[in-house]
Amino acid sequence: MIESLKARLIIVTTVIVLAVIWLVPNFVLLDKDFFWPSKDRIVYGLDIQGGLHLVLEADVNELLHKRLNRISLNLQNQMKVDKISEAVITVSDAAPFFMDITVKSPENLNSVQKIIKDLGYSSDLQTLKETNTTLRLAYFDNRVKDMRVQIIDQAIEVIRNRIDEFGVSEPLLSAQGENRILIQLPGIEDSARAKELIKTTAQLEFGVVNEEFPSEKLFPLIAEAEKKGGYSLGKNKLTYREYIKKINKDLKEHLKENEKIVFEQAPSATNLQTGRIPHIVNIGSGLTGTHLEDAFVSQGEFNRPEVSFKFQPEGRKIFADLTGRIVGKQLSIILDQVLKAKPVVQGKIHSNPRITLGAGGTYEEVRSDAEMIATTLRAGSLPVFLRQLEEKTVGPTLGRDSIQKGKTAGLTGLILVMLFMLVYYRTLGIFANIALFLNMSLLLALLSSLSATLTLPGVAGIILTIGMAVDANVIIFERIKEELRRGASLKLAIKDGFYNAFSAILDANITTAIVCSVLMYFGTGLIRGFAVTLFCGIVTSLFTAVFVSRTLMDLSLLKFGLKKL
């Protein structure tokens, strides 16, 4: 019996020491150079410390349309190789998207179907309608569903990488429905910069500026298109992305294959709306941001910050081939359909390019812009355009009020429960209160070790754990009292009381743990936070109510000669 007690005392002491190690960082600000076994701490959620709440909508349909256009372009190129003449391919502009192929003869149609199969598109595309010389194709429904999930998952991963680089701890990102993303950033201070970082698509393209069609010729054409269409950048909340789409559609007859119109911000302008210079660029080089290995801020001419790139081996080869073909011409570097730089290529370049950010703005402003571009490029480009649907900024004052009320509620509940146990159970109440205090400490230590995010529902879970922990003690104490009334000795009453109560306590906690597991699996956000806290409370309650309480009673009985409870 004594040997068993020693073993239990060692276990309890070890657990208490570990709890202290994980609790200290929550109450003492440790210097980063100061040695401490663990510096993990509980992270407060959005509803406690304030922060940014966003709901974004991903334009998945636009990407599906782009992919179908890319397929049509690949089919056209292969048809040219196979010398299938007079073939016409058109892609619908509105969802659900489909592609019509018209050829001269049935033999040509058979050849086209073979090309589709050889290029591996037969698993993606189904035939909606077919005649001797026409074919209508569209994505399989299951394929569309899979692509939507992949696109949203990829967007979430890219956003997560950017947020990690931005330095936000414990962000919450999750998919909502088919095309929405929920983002919560606790403790964020610069919300405007965070939104810019998240929503920047960071689509990097390299091409060639069409110097045969200079900006002077484009200005009147663009003005005429705007007047005819009744639109301009910023008018009726027309975004740059929407504006670019309209201009390129209206001036399509002036563009060659793989060409598009993009704008460069005028040197004296503060943004594209107040001053922009149009350029026609050919983006058929095949070199994009997917070939990037790294992007970082460096010092350029006159010690001005600029963004430098490092390509992967394949990207370096493509870049060298591209610059070798356009010696004496202007290389276009385009980020999110804005022309960032157009250096003249003096010779074949085997090294890596860079973006200079112009002479406007202070050094700090240019440095900040360069870091933003480098961060978004390092984290990867978003697969789709994100449109903001909802934004809420939770102030830290509300969070402080909430956590203060939570603390007040928790302490009040704890004190009332401890007073009740002392008054009603007397000596047993002392054991219960020690176990309860240790239970709260272990629960906070466990949450710290998991670096858990504590939200208001989590605080509710902690308060609920107080009642659950005492409930287990009440069951044990009542069984002990029953044994004593039957005439059993104190030592035997304690032993049988714990033994007989254990099955009821275990059953009750297992059923609660099952519910918590279901909430953690199916719940999101606040519900999951409540479930995690309650589940941790179940673990610590079982340990303190059964193991610690029994150890305290046996210690009092054997070492201190306890005679009466």
Order of alpha helices (4+ residues) and beta strands (2+ residues): alpha-beta-alpha-beta-alpha-beta-beta-alpha-beta-beta-alpha-beta-beta-alpha-beta-alpha-alpha-beta-beta-beta-beta-alpha-beta-beta-beta-alpha-beta-alpha-alpha-beta-alpha-alpha-alpha-alpha
